[in-house]
């Protein structure tokens, strides 16, 4: 079955990440690299925050593309 979601690296199918997965990973990397982030023990919070940031980024990019 083909992945119908937009891929971050489309020339690397089938092992490619979706844009959401890629931006989530980047957001998580940023959160985990912040030494002042004191909620590191709460992995569920980190994962959820990463997804929220990634979705907001994708929404902003879509809005920018439409308004061009």
C-alpha positions in Angstrom: 0.0 0.0 0.0 1.3 3.4 -1.0 1.6 6.2 1.6 -0.8 8.9 0.4 0.4 11.6 2.8 3.0 14.2 1.7 6.5 12.9 2.1 9.4 14.9 3.4 11.9 13.1 1.1 9.9 11.8 -1.8 12.9 10.4 -3.7 13.5 7.9 -0.9 10.3 5.9 -1.0 9.1 3.6 0.6 11.2 4.5 3.7 10.4 8.2 3.6 8.9 10.2 6.5 5.8 12.3 6.0 6.3 16.0 6.5 4.4 15.7 9.8 6.7 13.0 11.0 9.8 14.9 9.9 8.7 18.2 11.5 7.7 16.3 14.7 11.1 14.8 14.9 12.8 18.2 14.4 10.6 19.8 17.1 11.3 16.9 19.5 15.0 17.3 18.8 14.8 21.0 19.6 12.9 20.4 22.8 15.3 17.7 24.0 18.4 19.8 23.2 17.1 22.7 25.4 19.0 22.5 28.7 16.5 24.7 30.5 13.6 22.4 29.5 12.9 20.8 33.0 10.1 18.5 32.0 12.3 15.9 30.3 10.9 13.1 32.5 7.5 13.5 31.0 8.0 11.8 27.6 4.3 12.0 26.8 4.4 15.7 27.1 7.4 16.0 24.9 5.8 13.8 22.2 2.5 15.7 22.3 4.3 19.1 22.3 6.4 18.0 19.3 3.3 17.1 17.3 1.5 20.4 18.2 4.6 22.3 17.0 4.8 20.2 13.8 1.1 20.6 12.9 1.3 24.4 13.5 4.3 24.6 11.2 2.5 22.7 8.5 -0.6 24.9 8.8 1.5 28.0 8.6 3.3 26.7 5.5 0.0 25.8 3.8 -1.4 29.3 4.6 1.8 30.9 3.2 1.5 28.8 0.0 -2.1 29.8 -0.5 -1.3 33.5 0.1 1.9 33.2 -1.9 
